[in-house]
Amino acid sequence: MNQCIAVIGGDARYLELIRQLQTLPHTTIILVGFDKIEQSFTGLKQMTLEELPVDELDAVILPITGTNLHGKVETVFSDQEIYLSHDWFKELKPSTRIFTGITNDYLNTETKSANVSLISLLDRDDVAIYNSIPTAEGTIMMAMEHTDYTLHSSRICVTGFGRVGHTVANKFSALGAKVSVSAESIKDLARITEMGLTAVPLAKLHQKAENFDILINTIPAKVIEKSIIQQLPAHGIIIDLASKPGGTDFEYAKKRGIKAILAKSLPGIVAPKTAGKILADVIKQFLMSETSNKSIEKGV
């Protein structure tokens, strides 16, 4: 059974994602917002948003950033300004699936109004865990770039023990760093200790901050506040991995002379091919499952 997919915007990791999608049988792939790419995708159609047969689409793949609150789509490989309007969503078939990295109020409202499925890939455990690997490698790269000492024996603190925090702590520890992890949950603090790392209750982080060379935040909330930053050593740096605007008081860090870096989209920067394949694998599972179900319904 044929299916039609539109890839609208995206960054370097989407080049690999598109290549992976080309392996799907009986699939038409249409690209919107890729007119400036140097490499060609043989057999694929390039269109403007106005040319796109919206009512024929079975899936729409948006960039990791989705849209902004006005429906604008980020287009790294095009100068086109692409806006997905309320009327555009209304043209979609009810069976259409919308894939995005992250979502927002605009996407939630418009997809609900159009009665179409919205799949936020970065909210999925499998994608987040796989993505945590290039994120950790990118964090190691940044730490090396911004320090004049080895990571081995350096004093690292990771705030948050979720999917990213767990991997980041593990990778730095494997390099011989002295890793502490700060979290709120008693369960997380117990697991941190079991791993041979130093557990620091988040409420007491300000009492321990003077002991850290590098503070790595993974919590998407304002947790690295003045009380913590003012206790960091003068050579200390902060690498914030939380989604924009991060969880650090960047203004106070600047006043204090502490280097604080908001590290955005590390998987797409350090390993776009791997990151693209991770996304493609999950999307393909959805699409192949959908195709299989439709075939069963038709008795194919």
LUMFI-588636 format. One record per residue (C-alpha): x, y, z. Coordinates in nm, 4 decimals. Layout:
BEGIN
((X; Y; Z));
...
//
This chain:
BEGIN
((0.0000; 0.0000; 0.0000));
((0.1462; 0.3372; -0.1008));
((0.2039; 0.6089; 0.1555));
((0.3027; 0.9730; 0.1130));
((0.5412; 1.1467; 0.3544));
((0.6361; 1.5150; 0.3639));
((0.9570; 1.6223; 0.5364));
((0.9194; 1.9930; 0.6113));
((1.2383; 2.1661; 0.7259));
((1.5092; 2.0234; 0.9485));
((1.8833; 2.0378; 1.0132));
((2.1849; 1.8211; 0.9221));
((2.0507; 1.5119; 1.0976));
((1.7500; 1.5188; 0.8641));
((1.9710; 1.4437; 0.5660));
((2.0422; 1.1016; 0.7158));
((1.6795; 1.0668; 0.8235));
((1.5685; 1.1187; 0.4617));
((1.8212; 0.8643; 0.3350));
((1.6881; 0.6110; 0.5843));
((1.3264; 0.6778; 0.4868));
((1.4129; 0.6051; 0.1248));
((1.4429; 0.2367; 0.2205));
((1.0702; 0.2200; 0.2979));
((0.8825; 0.0286; 0.0263));
((0.5883; 0.1829; -0.1617));
((0.6581; 0.5274; -0.0186));
((0.6568; 0.8703; -0.1809));
((0.8751; 1.1254; -0.0019));
((0.8300; 1.4974; -0.0641));
((1.0826; 1.7526; 0.0646));
((0.9873; 2.1071; 0.1607));
((1.2585; 2.3509; 0.2675));
((1.5588; 2.1641; 0.1283));
((1.6184; 2.3603; -0.1924));
((1.9690; 2.4742; -0.0914));
((2.1202; 2.1355; -0.0149));
((2.4153; 2.0465; -0.2363));
((2.3541; 1.6730; -0.2382));
((2.0665; 1.5345; -0.4399));
((1.8103; 1.2833; -0.3246));
((1.7432; 1.0784; -0.6338));
((1.3770; 1.0117; -0.6988));
((1.2446; 1.2466; -0.4312));
((1.0259; 1.5465; -0.5023));
((1.1125; 1.8997; -0.3931));
((0.8125; 2.1281; -0.3484));
((0.7078; 2.4522; -0.1902));
((0.4496; 2.4379; 0.0860));
((0.1897; 2.5776; -0.1538));
((0.2516; 2.2927; -0.4008));
((0.2266; 2.0219; -0.1355));
((-0.0770; 1.7892; -0.1728));
((-0.1738; 1.8277; 0.1923));
((-0.4877; 1.6147; 0.1740));
((-0.2862; 1.3177; 0.0405));
((-0.0249; 1.3051; 0.3183));
((-0.0025; 1.0055; 0.5475));
((0.2780; 1.1551; 0.7574));
((0.4454; 1.4914; 0.8095));
((0.7913; 1.5120; 0.9643));
((0.8720; 1.8477; 1.1221));
((1.2123; 1.9633; 1.2508));
((1.3288; 1.8746; 1.6008));
((1.2160; 2.2225; 1.7073));
((0.8704; 2.1702; 1.5547));
((0.7274; 2.5146; 1.4923));
((0.7356; 2.8370; 1.6863));
((0.4218; 2.9685; 1.8544));
((0.3078; 3.1209; 1.5240));
((0.3509; 2.8072; 1.3160));
((0.6853; 2.9009; 1.1599));
((0.9094; 2.6075; 1.0677));
((1.2894; 2.6315; 1.0919));
((1.4508; 2.5774; 0.7505));
((1.8275; 2.5371; 0.7667));
((1.8555; 2.4398; 0.3999));
((1.6257; 2.7032; 0.2521));
((1.5572; 3.0754; 0.2539));
((1.1851; 3.0066; 0.2304));
((0.9688; 3.1204; 0.5182));
((0.7364; 2.8328; 0.5978));
((0.4322; 2.8791; 0.8174));
((0.1888; 2.5994; 0.8965));
((-0.1409; 2.7794; 0.9423));
((-0.4640; 2.6724; 1.1043));
((-0.6152; 2.6226; 0.7571));
((-0.3168; 2.4097; 0.6524));
((-0.3701; 2.1690; 0.9407));
((-0.7414; 2.1508; 0.8596));
((-0.6578; 2.0124; 0.5122));
((-0.4863; 1.7050; 0.6580));
((-0.6567; 1.3670; 0.6619));
((-0.7614; 1.2489; 1.0119));
((-0.5260; 0.9523; 0.9695));
((-0.2201; 1.1737; 0.9129));
((0.0578; 1.1485; 1.1695));
((0.2650; 1.4556; 1.2575));
((0.6156; 1.3845; 1.3862));
((0.8104; 1.6512; 1.5712));
((1.1047; 1.6575; 1.8092));
((0.9418; 1.8765; 2.0691));
((0.5963; 2.0254; 2.0790));
((0.4389; 2.3471; 2.2065));
((0.0954; 2.5009; 2.2641));
((0.0544; 2.5933; 1.8968));
((0.1220; 2.2424; 1.7660));
((-0.0862; 2.0817; 2.0390));
((-0.3820; 2.3092; 1.9663));
((-0.3705; 2.2836; 1.5870));
((-0.3264; 1.9062; 1.5683));
((-0.6066; 1.8547; 1.8200));
((-0.8300; 2.0893; 1.6227));
((-0.7493; 1.9019; 1.2994));
((-0.8012; 1.5669; 1.4752));
((-0.4598; 1.4324; 1.3690));
((-0.2001; 1.2464; 1.5737));
((0.1011; 1.4407; 1.7066));
((0.4069; 1.2352; 1.8020));
((0.6745; 1.4142; 2.0031));
((0.9841; 1.2035; 1.9429));
((1.2038; 1.3479; 2.2174));
((0.9403; 1.2630; 2.4770));
((0.9875; 0.8937; 2.4001));
((1.2192; 0.6978; 2.6294));
((1.3891; 0.5107; 2.3457));
((1.4749; 0.8247; 2.1464));
((1.5862; 1.0162; 2.4555));
((1.8122; 0.7346; 2.5743));
((1.9708; 0.6828; 2.2318));
((2.0129; 1.0603; 2.1950));
((2.1800; 1.0810; 2.5346));
((2.4871; 0.9070; 2.3880));
((2.5836; 1.1782; 2.1348));
((2.4743; 1.4362; 2.3925));
((2.7237; 1.2946; 2.6423));
((2.9993; 1.2783; 2.3798));
((2.9290; 1.6392; 2.2818));
((2.9434; 1.7444; 2.6460));
((3.2817; 1.5752; 2.6832));
((3.4011; 1.7574; 2.3706));
((3.2850; 2.0932; 2.5095));
((3.4429; 2.0254; 2.8473));
((3.7758; 1.9530; 2.6785));
((3.7519; 2.2664; 2.4643));
((3.6839; 2.4983; 2.7563));
((3.9288; 2.3660; 3.0141));
((4.3076; 2.3528; 3.0419));
((4.3206; 2.0383; 3.2541));
((4.2372; 1.6728; 3.1963));
((3.8921; 1.5367; 3.2625));
((4.0613; 1.2498; 3.4424));
((4.0549; 1.3366; 3.8142));
((3.8559; 1.6561; 3.7493));
((3.5606; 1.7213; 3.9761));
((3.2344; 1.6997; 3.7846));
((2.8809; 1.7532; 3.9093));
((2.5794; 1.6548; 3.6995));
((2.2439; 1.7979; 3.8070));
((1.9547; 1.5691; 3.7240));
((1.9514; 1.1922; 3.6953));
((1.7096; 1.1430; 3.4096));
((1.7876; 0.9793; 3.0777));
((2.0533; 1.2357; 2.9822));
((2.1973; 1.2888; 3.3296));
((2.2471; 0.9166; 3.3824));
((2.4434; 0.8739; 3.0579));
((2.6487; 1.1911; 3.1035));
((2.7500; 1.0909; 3.4566));
((2.8397; 0.7415; 3.3415));
((3.0570; 0.8616; 3.0495));
((3.2508; 1.1164; 3.2561));
((3.3077; 0.8576; 3.5264));
((3.4457; 0.6165; 3.2650));
((3.7049; 0.8831; 3.1763));
((3.8297; 0.8859; 3.5337));
((3.6543; 1.2017; 3.6491));
((3.5366; 1.2319; 4.0083));
((3.1636; 1.2518; 3.9419));
((2.8903; 1.3739; 4.1727));
((2.5240; 1.3738; 4.0738));
((2.2669; 1.6034; 4.2299));
((1.9021; 1.4957; 4.2357));
((1.5871; 1.5296; 4.4469));
((1.4476; 1.1774; 4.4486));
((1.5589; 0.9473; 4.7312));
((1.5436; 0.6612; 4.4826));
((1.7765; 0.8450; 4.2421));
((2.0198; 0.9317; 4.5205));
((2.0314; 0.5649; 4.6186));
((2.0992; 0.4562; 4.2603));
((2.3705; 0.7211; 4.2206));
((2.5441; 0.5847; 4.5297));
((2.5059; 0.2268; 4.4057));
((2.6873; 0.3270; 4.0832));
((2.9876; 0.4384; 4.2850));
((2.9208; 0.8089; 4.2294));
((2.8728; 1.0774; 4.4936));
((2.5075; 1.1603; 4.5570));
((2.4229; 1.5233; 4.6421));
((2.0663; 1.6215; 4.7365));
((1.9643; 1.9092; 4.5101));
((1.8615; 2.1219; 4.8086));
((2.2198; 2.0995; 4.9410));
((2.4011; 2.1597; 4.6115));
((2.4952; 2.5163; 4.7090));
((2.6880; 2.3736; 5.0068));
((2.8991; 2.1522; 4.7795));
((2.9444; 2.3770; 4.4732));
((3.2903; 2.4973; 4.5757));
((3.4172; 2.1428; 4.5202));
((3.3336; 2.1252; 4.1475));
((3.5376; 2.2200; 3.8429));
((3.2550; 2.1601; 3.5953));
((2.8831; 2.1768; 3.6624));
((2.6635; 2.0082; 3.3997));
((2.2918; 2.0773; 3.4188));
((2.0300; 1.8496; 3.2619));
((1.7222; 1.9779; 3.4502));
((1.4832; 2.1908; 3.2378));
((1.4076; 2.4337; 3.5198));
((1.5933; 2.7243; 3.6828));
((1.7973; 2.5233; 3.9332));
((2.1495; 2.6659; 3.8894));
((2.0793; 2.9857; 4.0759));
((2.2869; 3.2572; 4.2415));
((2.3323; 3.0600; 4.5644));
((2.5065; 2.7828; 4.3703));
((2.6971; 2.9940; 4.1169));
((2.8521; 3.2183; 4.3821));
((3.0063; 2.9128; 4.5492));
((3.1708; 2.7720; 4.2354));
((3.5503; 2.8143; 4.2159));
((3.6737; 3.0989; 3.9931));
((3.7879; 2.8522; 3.7247));
((3.4585; 2.6618; 3.7304));
((3.2420; 2.6345; 3.4204));
((2.8773; 2.5486; 3.3657));
((2.7538; 2.3452; 3.0696));
((2.3760; 2.3581; 3.0487));
((2.2161; 2.0764; 2.8474));
((1.8558; 2.1679; 2.9262));
((1.6338; 2.2912; 2.6458));
((1.6283; 2.6660; 2.5839));
((1.6372; 2.8862; 2.7934));
((1.8240; 2.6333; 3.0108));
((1.8266; 2.5992; 3.3872));
((2.1056; 2.8441; 3.4720));
((2.1064; 3.2055; 3.5841));
((2.3326; 3.3051; 3.2941));
((2.3172; 3.6740; 3.3813));
((2.4549; 3.6199; 3.7298));
((2.7172; 3.3735; 3.6031));
((2.8416; 3.6437; 3.3650));
((2.8552; 3.9007; 3.6456));
((3.0594; 3.6607; 3.8550));
((3.2929; 3.5782; 3.5683));
((3.1870; 3.2134; 3.5508));
((3.1777; 3.0707; 3.1992));
((2.8279; 2.9332; 3.1415));
((2.7394; 2.7670; 2.8114));
((2.3931; 2.6757; 2.6852));
((2.4656; 2.3681; 2.4748));
((2.1840; 2.3371; 2.2210));
((2.1097; 2.0358; 1.9975));
((2.4357; 1.8523; 2.0688));
((2.3301; 1.5300; 1.8906));
((2.2712; 1.7262; 1.5717));
((2.6047; 1.9045; 1.6028));
((2.8434; 1.6281; 1.7046));
((2.6817; 1.3258; 1.5393));
((2.4124; 1.4272; 1.2877));
((2.4304; 1.0961; 1.1025));
((2.3746; 0.8915; 1.4183));
((2.1077; 1.1303; 1.5441));
((1.9270; 1.1168; 1.2096));
((1.9273; 0.7380; 1.2091));
((1.7867; 0.7290; 1.5628));
((1.4930; 0.9444; 1.4563));
((1.4421; 0.7535; 1.1321));
((1.4354; 0.4143; 1.3052));
((1.1524; 0.5214; 1.5359));
((0.9532; 0.6921; 1.2598));
((0.9913; 0.3859; 1.0360));
((0.8540; 0.1649; 1.3147));
((0.5422; 0.3830; 1.3312));
((0.4955; 0.3963; 0.9544));
((0.5594; 0.0267; 0.8937));
((0.3196; -0.0659; 1.1741));
((0.0532; 0.1609; 1.0261));
((0.1012; 0.0139; 0.6777));
((0.0844; -0.3395; 0.8147));
((-0.2399; -0.2667; 1.0009));
((-0.4019; -0.1175; 0.6911));
((-0.2999; -0.4214; 0.4862));
((-0.4562; -0.6548; 0.7430));
((-0.7782; -0.4526; 0.7413));
((-0.7949; -0.4824; 0.3616));
((-0.7142; -0.8531; 0.3736));
((-0.3875; -0.8151; 0.1815));
//
